[in-house]
Amino acid sequence: MLPHLNFAESNFDFLGKRRVTLVILVVLIVLSVLMLATRGINFGIDFTGGTLVEVGYPEAVELDPIRETINEGGFQGAQVQTFGTARDVLIRLPPREDEPDEAALSNQVMQLLEAGGPEGAELRRVEFVGPSVGEELREQGGLAMIYALVGILIYVAVRFEWRFAAGSVLALVHDVVITLGIFSALQLEFDLGVLAAVLAVIGYSLNDTIVVYDRIRENFRVLRKQGTEFVMNNAVNKTLARTIVTSMTTLLVLFALFFLGGAALQNFSVALIIGVIVGTYSSVFIAATAALMLGVDRQVLLPVKKEGADEEDATP
């Protein structure tokens, strides 16, 4: 039989270790910010502009001769990589002011490859993104993340309380910064697909956080004689099984996408894998901890009842 995960009676002291959690949070964010400041983000052609040329070969080819041929032909800074299989090659050309015509650029590349590269080169696809379009996409992508966080702040503040809203946004900022920091450290290409993955991570992590916050609010109504830390700790423990199972099943799909989806989906799936892992950590260790440190308790979360409305509450 398959092992059964049962966390129904778990009693891990997540909030009791909040100082350790805070230290880890600060260290990870500082490292990520340092990576972003020193190495930057390796923006793809979607954001930087340029031309993408996909070339196919009848047999597997080495990339070094192709790089040398492209560079010697005047396309310095071009990126050459395999695309799916060793027979498919993707060539990314930086934007050139003197030759904006994608057809002319692709013709030059094919002439170079036919003259000095491996034999049998076949043009498969050409895409062109202008520098102004790439810059606009980069700005709009950044604004999309900011608008998403602001919208979440308002939504959680209305549904719960502003301290919960601040805690959820802190957890989401942590998820986004860590994901971007890992992409910066590994210099993975950041394109529109990765941006979509980051936005999806925000939604995924928020869903986990809302589940925890709902249980906290419910616990405050049920566990009336318990302290705030116990109530919130109990809520995190009661939702732990759901959080772990959801994350594990999601990761199974994402790993299948990474290994079987081809090169076009690799960075997209990597961003989601990182985001799901980091988002699960933040939902368990950061969201409730941040709310507790901001002063959430029964008085600020539940409305004050009139005198005599609940005799049980008045009983010492």
Salt bridges, closest charged atoms under 4 A:
GLU54 OE1 - ARG125 NE 2.92
ASP64 OD1 - ARG67 NH1 3.06
ASP88 OD1 - ARG124 NH1 3.04
ASP98 OD2 - ARG96 NH2 3.34
GLU127 OE2 - ARG125 NH1 2.51
GLU161 OE2 - ARG163 NH1 2.52
ASP175 OD1 - HIS174 ND1 3.06
GLU189 OE1 - ARG92 NE 3.13
ASP208 OD1 - ARG242 NH1 2.25
ASP214 OD2 - ARG159 NH2 2.68
ASP214 OD1 - ARG217 NH2 3.15
GLU229 OE1 - ARG18 NH1 3.19
ASP310 OD2 - LYS305 NZ 3.71
ASP313 OD2 - ARG224 NH1 3.34
